[in-house]
Amino acid sequence: MLIDDDAGVRRRISAFLSDSGFQIIEAARGSEGVSLFQNEKPDLVVCDLKMPDMEVLDVITEVVSKNANIPVIVISAGGEIADAVQALRLGAADYLMKPIKDLEVLEYSVRRTLKQAALIAENLAYSKQLESTNSQLRRSLDLLRMDQQAGRLVQTRLLPDTPLQVGSFSCQHKIVPSLYLSGDFVDYWREDGDQLVFYIADVSGHGASSAFVTVLSKYRVRDITKRHYKKHGELSAAAILSKLNIELGQAKLQKHVTMFIGIIDLKSNTLSHSAAGHYPMPIMGMKAGIKAGIKAGIKAASIDRYTLLEEKSFPLGVHNKASYDDVILNLDLGFSINLFSDGVLELIDKTSLDSKEAHLIDLVTKGKGRYQEVCNSLGLDSIADAPDDVALLTIEMTV
């Protein structure tokens, strides 16, 4: 069911999704959509955030109250983080920004959301079978476990493909959660054809609340990136962190986020990066060496082996006036960068942080910065019970 007061938007979306094999029910107002929902019983609702007769948040509440298993996708031209937070808290399955220039993005969200809803429905059906054979306590524990598993599947499907080739760079990642849901998250994508954007984030705490922030951050980082490029014609890692820092502070989620974000210009072979309290800092390597400098101007530094980058800054969501810097690096052949969450330090049997860092550098050096060698050396494919969330993201120049 599509609810939107703009007839042109409805026709465009309805025609596209109909051609893709979906049956569409249209409503021009929120109240009309709520009435149709009860009579037609659609499998999914796509709803505009702002309508003349009622807010989409009220529509979500009405839909969830009638059938909590039917997912809702919200589309909005506003882009306010408070609206996204509230919509997701009330049960929205996805949040897309208007205008949707490529309707394949909406189709992908619809198909993914329906698959997730089917999975959750299967889990609910299975949990009902358990209710007839287990005690009340056992049922409660099993339901909680099923919810966590379903949440883990949703979070995993939000991660980028691995490996992913972008130009001459290969991107690969591995996340090992300490619980079903992880507070660690990575993302990487090609932005506007000529930019490879990547980041690693670590949300304070564990479990569902931290995982929720990783999902929210994914959408906000991508949206902030697109808006910044559209406005300025270039990207700035520091500007992205600054905007996200303000939004997380205003959302009052009682969570802070450490993040390292990098932007590789595929034409000029340069890397711009910035960090927000992330530890440990990434390990970068080159065959020929690099020259580095902050835009504001610092002396060039030569790096001729695998070395920890150095940068100090505040985590996101702590201080609204925190500032971040762009560091610009010229990339040579043999470039690689390995990014870790702090959980990796728990896997290293050393006493001090300095010795753990030194061991991590040695491990990456021996593996020549390659993803699989680093992953194998840390034993990430065989960890049974991780003491903390562990994340690895590797970007390698392959050509």
Helices and strands as residue ranges (DSSP letters): E 2-3, H 7-19, E 26-27, H 30-40, E 45-48, H 56-66, E 72-76, H 81-90, E 94-97, H 103-131, H 136-157, E 164-166, E 169-176, E 184-191, E 195-203, H 207-232, H 237-251, E 257-265, E 270-276, E 283-285, E 290-294, E 301-303, E 307-308, E 327-330, E 336-340, G 342-347, H 353-366, H 371-378, E 390-397
